Amino acid sequence: MESDTFDELDMKLLQALETDGRASFSRIAAALGVSDQTVARRYRKLTALGGLRVVGVRNAERLGKDHWMLRLRCAPDAAPTIANALARRPDTSWVALMSGGTEVMCMTRPRTPGDHDDLLLGKLPRTPHIVEIRAFQLLHGFFGGPRGWLSKFAPLSAGQLAALTPRLPAPPPGPARIAAEDEALVAALEADGRATYPELRRATGLSESAVKRRVAALLESRALFVDVEYAPELLGYGVAAALWITAAPSALHQVGEALASHYEIAFASATAGPSNLVATVVARDTAGLYAYLSGKLGRLEGVQHVETAPFLRRVKQLTYRQGR
C-alpha cells in the first residue's frame, strides 16, 4: 500500500507506532534498518503532512466503562456547530459529519455515569436544531481500539514486528482502574502519548522513577494504550463510511469476526440499538466502496440489512484541534 505522498518506509513507521507508540526513534530505526535521523525526519513529515499524532487512550473495555455511538440528525446549518461542540468534550473520542452534513456521528466514552446522563439526558435533548437522537451501546469489539488498521496490510516483516512489540505481562484478572493520583499522568499522555519522562515528571510533580513505574503499570494493566491518528486520505484511501448492519442473531458473532478480517474495515463492534453491528469501511474511491458493499459484505451469510452513511468530514479522531 503506497500513495503519491507516503512510501513503504512511512507505512512501516506508522505500523511501528501502532505497535508501540512510545518506542524510541533508535529502537524503531534498528528494527527498520535505517538511521535514527531518517526515522525522525519521516516522523516530522508524517506529522506535518499526514496529521500524525500519538496519544494515550483510556481502554474503556478494560476499565469496565460503556462505549456509546450516537447518531444525531440535525438541521443542515447547525450540524458543524454541534459537531465542534461535541468534539471539545473530553468524553468523546470520535466525531464526524455524515450524510451531506445533516448528521453527526459521535463515539462517547463516559468516565462516570453522570457524564452519560449529562450528555444523553441533559445537553443533547435541549440542544436546538437536533431533530433526532439515536444511541447505540457498543457491546463487543471485533476490531479497532488497540488493534491498528495498518496491521492488516503487514508493512512490517514478522521479525520487525517481533522486535517492536512490547513484552507486556498478562493483565491481572478483573477490570483495570486508573487511580485518582494517576489522572494528571493520564491527561499528559492523552495530550502526547510520546511525552518524555522528564516532561511527564513536570506535568505531574512526581519523580521520574515514579513516572516510569506508573506508566508501566498503566500499560501493563491495559487501562491505557497508546494509539495513533493520521489522515487516511494521504495513504490513498479517500472514501470512508459508517455501516449500520443488521445480522441474524445466530450469525452476529460470525459476521462480526468476518468484518474484522476484511482489510477495508478499520472498526467493527456489536451494538444494542436499531442495528446490531456498526463498522467503519475505508476505500480508495467510490468505486472501491461499491465493490466492497456488493462483494465481500454482500456475500456474508447472515447479513439482513445494511445502511451506508458516508463520512463528509472528520471533526475529531482521538483528539481535537480547533480548525481541523
KOLZA-659956 format. One line per field, with one value per residue (C-alpha): residue number from 1; x negated, y negated, z negated; chain; residue in one letter. Coordinates in nm, 2 decimals, m for minus. Each point is the difference from the previous one (the first is absolute). Example, Ala and Ser with C-alpha at 12.3 -4.5 7.8 and 13.67 -1.06 7.14 Angstrom:
i: (1,2) $
east: (m1.23,m0.14) $
north: (0.45,m0.34) $
up: (m0.78,0.07) $
ch: (A,A) $
aa: (A,S) $
//
This chain:
i: (1,2,3,4,5,6,7,8,9,10,11,12,13,14,15,16,17,18,19,20,21,22,23,24,25,26,27,28,29,30,31,32,33,34,35,36,37,38,39,40,41,42,43,44,45,46,47,48,49,50,51,52,53,54,55,56,57,58,59,60,61,62,63,64,65,66,67,68,69,70,71,72,73,74,75,76,77,78,79,80,81,82,83,84,85,86,87,88,89,90,91,92,93,94,95,96,97,98,99,100,101,102,103,104,105,106,107,108,109,110,111,112,113,114,115,116,117,118,119,120,121,122,123,124,125,126,127,128,129,130,131,132,133,134,135,136,137,138,139,140,141,142,143,144,145,146,147,148,149,150,151,152,153,154,155,156,157,158,159,160,161,162,163,164,165,166,167,168,169,170,171,172,173,174,175,176,177,178,179,180,181,182,183,184,185,186,187,188,189,190,191,192,193,194,195,196,197,198,199,200,201,202,203,204,205,206,207,208,209,210,211,212,213,214,215,216,217,218,219,220,221,222,223,224,225,226,227,228,229,230,231,232,233,234,235,236,237,238,239,240,241,242,243,244,245,246,247,248,249,250,251,252,253,254,255,256,257,258,259,260,261,262,263,264,265,266,267,268,269,270,271,272,273,274,275,276,277,278,279,280,281,282,283,284,285,286,287,288,289,290,291,292,293,294,295,296,297,298,299,300,301,302,303,304,305,306,307,308,309,310,311,312,313,314,315,316,317,318,319,320,321,322,323,324) $
east: (0.00,m0.16,0.12,m0.16,m0.07,m0.12,m0.22,m0.07,m0.23,0.27,0.25,m0.25,m0.06,0.38,0.04,m0.30,0.18,0.33,m0.20,m0.18,0.08,m0.26,m0.29,m0.30,m0.12,m0.32,0.20,0.22,m0.30,m0.18,0.31,0.05,m0.37,m0.03,m0.17,0.16,m0.01,0.20,0.27,0.01,0.03,0.28,0.18,m0.01,0.13,0.29,0.08,0.00,0.17,0.20,0.13,m0.18,0.04,m0.08,0.23,0.08,0.36,0.19,0.10,0.37,0.05,m0.27,0.12,0.35,0.14,0.27,m0.05,0.28,0.04,0.24,0.17,0.14,0.22,m0.03,0.11,m0.27,m0.12,m0.04,m0.18,m0.36,0.06,0.14,m0.29,m0.26,0.16,0.01,m0.37,m0.10,0.14,m0.26,0.25,0.01,m0.26,0.13,0.23,0.08,0.24,0.20,0.26,m0.05,m0.04,0.34,m0.12,m0.26,m0.15,m0.18,m0.16,0.01,m0.20,0.17,m0.24,0.28,0.38,0.05,m0.18,0.23,0.31,m0.12,m0.04,0.28,0.27,m0.11,m0.19,0.09,0.38,m0.01,m0.23,0.19,0.00,m0.06,0.30,m0.07,m0.23,m0.09,m0.23,m0.17,m0.19,m0.31,0.02,m0.30,m0.29,m0.11,m0.27,m0.14,m0.13,m0.34,0.00,m0.13,0.14,m0.34,m0.07,0.24,m0.25,m0.30,m0.26,m0.23,m0.16,0.05,m0.34,0.05,0.33,m0.15,m0.28,0.25,0.28,0.00,m0.05,0.28,0.10,0.35,0.24,0.13,0.35,0.30,0.04,m0.29,0.01,m0.15,m0.08,0.08,m0.37,m0.06,0.25,m0.26,m0.23,0.27,0.11,m0.36,m0.02,0.34,m0.15,m0.32,m0.05,m0.37,m0.06,m0.34,m0.05,m0.14,0.31,0.23,m0.19,0.06,0.37,0.07,m0.25,m0.11,m0.35,m0.13,m0.03,0.36,0.12,m0.18,0.17,0.34,m0.01,m0.12,0.29,0.26,m0.12,m0.04,0.35,0.13,0.18,m0.17,m0.13,m0.19,0.17,m0.08,0.22,m0.07,0.18,0.08,0.05,m0.38,m0.04,0.21,0.33,0.23,0.34,0.14,0.35,0.18,0.18,0.30,0.06,0.28,m0.10,0.20,m0.06,m0.13,m0.26,m0.09,m0.34,m0.09,0.08,m0.20,m0.30,0.02,0.01,m0.31,m0.19,0.08,m0.29,0.26,0.14,m0.17,0.25,0.28,0.21,0.32,0.26,0.33,0.24,0.19,m0.28,m0.23,m0.33,m0.18,m0.32,m0.22,m0.10,m0.29,m0.05,m0.22,0.30,0.37,m0.05,m0.20,0.28,0.26,m0.22,m0.02,0.37,0.10,m0.28,m0.14,0.28,0.27,m0.11,0.00,0.25,0.23,m0.01,0.36,m0.03,m0.27,0.03,m0.30,m0.07,m0.30,m0.23,0.00,m0.27,m0.17,0.02,m0.18,m0.18,m0.17,m0.08,0.15,m0.18,0.20,0.01,m0.08) $
north: (0.00,m0.32,m0.35,m0.29,m0.15,0.29,0.29,0.34,m0.13,m0.25,0.29,0.20,m0.29,m0.04,0.37,m0.02,m0.28,0.19,0.29,m0.20,m0.37,m0.08,0.19,m0.22,m0.11,0.20,0.32,m0.05,m0.09,0.32,0.21,m0.17,0.01,m0.38,m0.28,m0.19,m0.32,0.17,0.11,m0.35,m0.17,0.24,m0.05,m0.38,0.04,0.22,m0.25,m0.30,0.16,0.29,m0.14,0.26,m0.01,0.26,m0.01,0.20,0.14,0.13,0.36,m0.01,0.37,0.09,m0.28,0.14,m0.32,m0.02,m0.11,m0.17,m0.09,m0.29,m0.10,m0.35,m0.12,m0.38,m0.30,m0.05,m0.34,0.13,0.32,m0.14,m0.21,0.31,0.22,m0.25,m0.03,0.37,0.03,m0.24,0.23,0.23,0.29,0.02,0.18,m0.01,m0.26,m0.03,m0.18,0.25,0.03,m0.33,m0.20,0.08,0.27,0.00,0.33,0.01,0.26,m0.07,0.16,m0.13,0.00,0.00,0.08,m0.37,m0.07,0.23,m0.15,m0.36,0.06,0.23,m0.12,m0.35,m0.20,0.17,0.01,m0.37,m0.09,m0.20,0.14,0.36,0.18,0.36,0.18,0.37,0.16,0.33,0.17,0.18,0.36,0.18,m0.13,0.21,m0.24,m0.34,m0.15,0.15,0.19,m0.23,0.00,0.00,0.35,0.13,m0.11,0.14,m0.25,0.13,0.34,0.26,m0.07,m0.38,0.04,0.23,m0.25,m0.28,0.18,m0.09,0.30,m0.07,0.26,0.13,m0.25,0.09,0.14,m0.23,m0.36,m0.24,m0.33,m0.34,m0.14,m0.36,m0.07,0.12,m0.24,m0.27,0.25,0.15,m0.35,m0.08,0.32,m0.07,m0.33,0.17,0.37,m0.04,m0.25,0.06,0.10,m0.34,m0.17,0.24,m0.08,m0.37,0.06,0.21,m0.12,0.37,0.11,0.14,0.36,m0.02,m0.12,0.30,0.24,m0.15,m0.01,0.37,0.09,m0.17,0.16,0.35,m0.01,m0.11,m0.29,m0.22,0.07,m0.22,m0.06,m0.20,m0.22,m0.11,m0.10,0.32,m0.22,m0.05,0.38,0.01,0.08,m0.30,0.15,0.12,0.09,0.13,0.33,0.07,0.38,0.22,0.37,0.29,0.05,0.35,m0.14,m0.31,0.12,0.17,m0.32,m0.21,0.22,0.00,m0.38,m0.02,0.21,m0.23,m0.25,m0.27,0.00,m0.23,0.05,0.25,0.06,0.16,m0.25,m0.02,m0.21,0.00,0.19,0.25,m0.08,m0.32,m0.02,m0.25,0.08,m0.17,0.01,m0.17,m0.15,0.03,0.30,0.18,m0.07,0.15,0.30,0.07,m0.04,0.21,0.25,0.11,m0.15,0.10,0.36,0.04,0.25,m0.13,m0.37,m0.11,m0.38,m0.26,m0.38,m0.19,m0.35,m0.17,m0.22,m0.36,m0.13,0.13,m0.25,0.20,0.33,0.06,m0.36,m0.33,m0.31,m0.31,m0.06,0.35) $
up: (0.00,0.12,0.10,0.18,m0.34,m0.21,0.09,m0.16,m0.26,m0.12,m0.02,m0.21,m0.23,m0.05,m0.08,m0.23,m0.19,0.00,m0.15,m0.27,0.01,m0.27,0.17,0.04,0.34,m0.05,m0.07,0.30,0.22,m0.11,0.09,0.34,0.09,0.05,m0.20,m0.30,0.21,0.28,m0.25,m0.16,0.34,0.12,m0.33,0.05,0.35,m0.11,m0.27,0.24,0.30,m0.14,m0.32,m0.20,m0.37,m0.26,m0.31,m0.30,m0.01,m0.29,0.07,m0.09,0.05,m0.26,m0.23,0.01,0.15,0.26,0.36,0.19,0.36,0.06,0.33,m0.01,0.28,0.01,0.20,0.27,m0.11,m0.36,0.05,0.01,m0.31,m0.19,0.12,m0.12,m0.34,m0.04,0.11,m0.28,m0.26,m0.18,0.01,0.38,0.20,0.35,0.18,0.36,0.23,0.21,0.28,0.17,m0.32,m0.16,m0.24,m0.27,m0.11,m0.34,m0.22,m0.37,m0.28,m0.32,m0.29,m0.25,0.01,m0.04,0.32,0.19,m0.16,0.05,0.38,0.09,m0.25,m0.05,0.27,0.32,m0.04,m0.08,0.29,0.27,0.35,m0.10,0.17,m0.11,m0.24,0.04,m0.25,0.04,m0.29,0.12,m0.13,0.14,0.20,0.30,0.14,m0.10,m0.32,m0.08,0.33,0.27,0.36,0.16,m0.15,0.27,0.27,m0.18,0.12,m0.28,0.03,m0.27,m0.14,0.00,m0.17,m0.27,m0.06,m0.06,m0.19,m0.37,m0.22,m0.25,m0.26,0.01,m0.17,m0.34,m0.01,m0.05,0.12,0.01,m0.18,0.03,m0.35,m0.08,m0.05,0.36,0.16,0.07,0.15,0.22,0.11,0.11,0.20,0.16,0.12,0.12,m0.01,0.07,m0.28,m0.15,m0.37,m0.09,0.17,m0.19,m0.33,0.06,0.08,m0.31,m0.26,m0.06,0.01,0.33,m0.15,m0.12,0.34,0.17,m0.25,0.04,0.38,0.01,m0.24,0.21,0.32,m0.16,m0.15,0.34,m0.17,0.26,0.35,0.24,0.33,0.32,0.21,0.35,0.32,0.20,0.31,0.02,0.01,0.31,m0.18,0.06,m0.06,m0.33,m0.12,m0.31,0.05,m0.21,0.04,m0.11,m0.03,m0.10,m0.37,0.05,0.26,m0.20,m0.12,0.32,0.20,m0.24,0.02,0.38,0.00,m0.22,0.25,0.30,0.07,0.09,m0.36,m0.24,m0.29,m0.07,m0.31,m0.10,m0.12,m0.19,0.20,0.33,0.16,m0.17,0.17,0.09,0.21,0.17,0.35,0.18,0.38,0.26,0.18,0.06,0.23,m0.27,m0.25,0.24,0.06,m0.37,m0.06,0.29,m0.04,m0.33,m0.21,0.23,0.00,m0.38,m0.12,m0.27,0.10,0.03,0.05,0.05,m0.02,0.13,m0.12,0.17,m0.21,0.12,m0.24,m0.31,m0.28,m0.26,0.00,m0.33,m0.08,0.10,0.14,0.09,0.37,0.12) $
ch: (A,A,A,A,A,A,A,A,A,A,A,A,A,A,A,A,A,A,A,A,A,A,A,A,A,A,A,A,A,A,A,A,A,A,A,A,A,A,A,A,A,A,A,A,A,A,A,A,A,A,A,A,A,A,A,A,A,A,A,A,A,A,A,A,A,A,A,A,A,A,A,A,A,A,A,A,A,A,A,A,A,A,A,A,A,A,A,A,A,A,A,A,A,A,A,A,A,A,A,A,A,A,A,A,A,A,A,A,A,A,A,A,A,A,A,A,A,A,A,A,A,A,A,A,A,A,A,A,A,A,A,A,A,A,A,A,A,A,A,A,A,A,A,A,A,A,A,A,A,A,A,A,A,A,A,A,A,A,A,A,A,A,A,A,A,A,A,A,A,A,A,A,A,A,A,A,A,A,A,A,A,A,A,A,A,A,A,A,A,A,A,A,A,A,A,A,A,A,A,A,A,A,A,A,A,A,A,A,A,A,A,A,A,A,A,A,A,A,A,A,A,A,A,A,A,A,A,A,A,A,A,A,A,A,A,A,A,A,A,A,A,A,A,A,A,A,A,A,A,A,A,A,A,A,A,A,A,A,A,A,A,A,A,A,A,A,A,A,A,A,A,A,A,A,A,A,A,A,A,A,A,A,A,A,A,A,A,A,A,A,A,A,A,A,A,A,A,A,A,A,A,A,A,A,A,A,A,A,A,A,A,A,A,A,A,A,A,A,A,A,A,A,A,A) $
aa: (M,E,S,D,T,F,D,E,L,D,M,K,L,L,Q,A,L,E,T,D,G,R,A,S,F,S,R,I,A,A,A,L,G,V,S,D,Q,T,V,A,R,R,Y,R,K,L,T,A,L,G,G,L,R,V,V,G,V,R,N,A,E,R,L,G,K,D,H,W,M,L,R,L,R,C,A,P,D,A,A,P,T,I,A,N,A,L,A,R,R,P,D,T,S,W,V,A,L,M,S,G,G,T,E,V,M,C,M,T,R,P,R,T,P,G,D,H,D,D,L,L,L,G,K,L,P,R,T,P,H,I,V,E,I,R,A,F,Q,L,L,H,G,F,F,G,G,P,R,G,W,L,S,K,F,A,P,L,S,A,G,Q,L,A,A,L,T,P,R,L,P,A,P,P,P,G,P,A,R,I,A,A,E,D,E,A,L,V,A,A,L,E,A,D,G,R,A,T,Y,P,E,L,R,R,A,T,G,L,S,E,S,A,V,K,R,R,V,A,A,L,L,E,S,R,A,L,F,V,D,V,E,Y,A,P,E,L,L,G,Y,G,V,A,A,A,L,W,I,T,A,A,P,S,A,L,H,Q,V,G,E,A,L,A,S,H,Y,E,I,A,F,A,S,A,T,A,G,P,S,N,L,V,A,T,V,V,A,R,D,T,A,G,L,Y,A,Y,L,S,G,K,L,G,R,L,E,G,V,Q,H,V,E,T,A,P,F,L,R,R,V,K,Q,L,T,Y,R,Q,G,R) $
//
